[in-house]
Amino acid sequence: MSEIPGDLKFLKSHEWARVEGSNRVTVGISDHAQGLLGDLVYVELPAVGDSVQAGVGAAVVESVKAASDVYSPVSGTVVEINEAVTDKPETINEDAYGEGWLYVVELSDPDQLNDLLGPDDYAEMLENEDH
């Protein structure tokens, strides 16, 4: 299993959030999630300007095995999307915490970040799932 970057926060459903300063958060799915899904073949992202709500589906990733909703870890307005992953979904498989990001949200409620799991808590949750 790959290392979990220390600057990320997680939802229990395996989405990550990276605070980029000035109330912006980059969102993606964890390396664990992409591993469970297998080779991704399709990604559907929200549109720039869309409102997303914490804990509500904002994107879809589809693999040869299954389609899966991607829940937004925070509420706000989508200000940027990663067009590259719609053309090349396997980027998420190759670099879930880097080039495989999905979208950027302008936060409407920064306090929501406090509700997310830190990297250690997320790693512990994964370990408990494996037993």
matplotlib code that plots the C-alpha trace (Angstrom):
import matplotlib.pyplot as plt

x = [0.0, 1.3, 2.2, -0.7, 0.5, 0.5, -1.2, -4.5, -7.7, -10.2, -13.8, -14.5, -15.7, -12.1, -12.1, -9.3, -9.1, -5.9, -6.1, -4.5, -4.7, -7.1, -10.2, -9.5, -9.5, -8.4, -10.4, -9.5, -10.0, -7.5, -5.0, -6.9, -10.1, -8.6, -7.0, -10.4, -12.0, -9.3, -8.6, -10.6, -12.2, -14.5, -14.6, -17.5, -16.6, -18.8, -18.8, -17.0, -19.5, -21.4, -22.2, -21.2, -22.2, -20.1, -21.0, -23.0, -22.0, -20.2, -18.4, -18.4, -15.5, -16.1, -13.9, -14.2, -15.7, -18.1, -19.2, -18.7, -19.9, -17.3, -18.6, -17.4, -15.5, -16.5, -19.2, -18.6, -18.3, -16.3, -13.6, -11.5, -11.7, -9.0, -9.9, -6.8, -8.5, -11.6, -9.3, -7.1, -8.9, -6.0, -4.1, -6.0, -4.8, -1.2, -1.1, -4.2, -2.7, -1.0, -1.9, -5.1, -6.9, -10.5, -11.6, -11.0, -13.6, -13.8, -14.9, -18.2, -17.6, -13.9, -15.0, -16.0, -12.3, -12.4, -14.9, -12.5, -10.1, -6.4, -3.9, -3.2, -6.8, -7.5, -4.6, -6.0, -9.4, -8.0, -6.1, -9.3, -11.1, -8.5, -9.0]
y = [0.0, 3.4, 6.0, 8.3, 11.9, 13.8, 16.9, 15.2, 14.8, 12.0, 11.0, 7.4, 6.7, 7.2, 10.7, 13.0, 16.8, 18.8, 22.4, 24.7, 27.9, 30.8, 28.5, 26.2, 22.4, 19.9, 16.7, 13.2, 9.5, 7.6, 5.1, 2.5, 3.3, 3.2, -0.2, -1.6, -0.2, -1.5, 0.0, 3.2, 3.7, 6.7, 9.8, 12.2, 15.5, 18.3, 21.5, 24.6, 26.7, 23.8, 23.7, 20.6, 19.5, 17.6, 13.9, 14.2, 12.6, 15.2, 13.0, 9.4, 7.1, 3.9, 0.9, -2.3, -3.7, -1.0, 2.6, 4.5, 7.9, 10.3, 12.2, 15.7, 16.0, 19.7, 22.0, 24.9, 25.9, 24.0, 26.4, 24.0, 20.5, 18.1, 17.7, 15.4, 12.6, 12.6, 12.0, 9.5, 8.0, 5.7, 8.7, 8.2, 4.6, 5.7, 8.8, 9.0, 11.7, 13.7, 14.0, 12.0, 14.8, 15.4, 19.0, 22.1, 23.6, 27.1, 26.3, 27.7, 26.3, 25.8, 24.2, 21.1, 20.2, 19.5, 16.7, 14.8, 12.0, 12.8, 10.6, 8.4, 7.9, 7.0, 4.5, 3.0, 2.7, 0.9, -1.5, -2.3, -3.0, -5.5, -7.6]
z = [0.0, -0.8, 1.7, 2.8, 2.4, 5.7, 4.3, 3.4, 5.3, 4.4, 4.4, 5.6, 2.0, 0.8, -0.7, 0.2, 0.6, 0.4, 1.7, -0.8, 1.2, 0.7, 1.3, -1.6, -1.3, -3.9, -3.9, -5.1, -4.2, -2.1, -3.4, -1.5, -3.3, -6.8, -5.8, -4.9, -8.1, -10.4, -13.8, -14.2, -17.6, -17.1, -14.9, -14.6, -12.9, -11.6, -13.7, -12.7, -10.9, -9.5, -5.8, -3.9, -0.4, 2.1, 2.1, -1.2, -4.5, -6.7, -9.3, -10.6, -11.3, -13.3, -13.6, -15.5, -12.2, -11.0, -11.0, -7.8, -6.5, -5.3, -2.3, -1.7, 1.6, 1.9, 0.8, -1.6, -5.2, -7.8, -9.2, -11.2, -12.6, -13.8, -17.5, -17.8, -15.9, -18.1, -21.1, -19.2, -16.2, -15.5, -14.2, -11.0, -10.8, -11.4, -9.1, -6.9, -4.6, -7.3, -11.0, -10.4, -8.4, -9.5, -8.7, -6.6, -4.3, -2.9, 0.7, 2.0, 5.6, 6.5, 9.8, 7.9, 7.5, 11.3, 10.6, 8.3, 9.3, 9.5, 7.7, 10.8, 11.6, 7.9, 7.9, 11.1, 9.6, 6.6, 8.8, 10.7, 7.5, 6.5, 9.6]

ax = plt.figure().add_subplot(projection="3d")
ax.plot(x, y, z, "-o")
ax.set_aspect("equal")
plt.show()
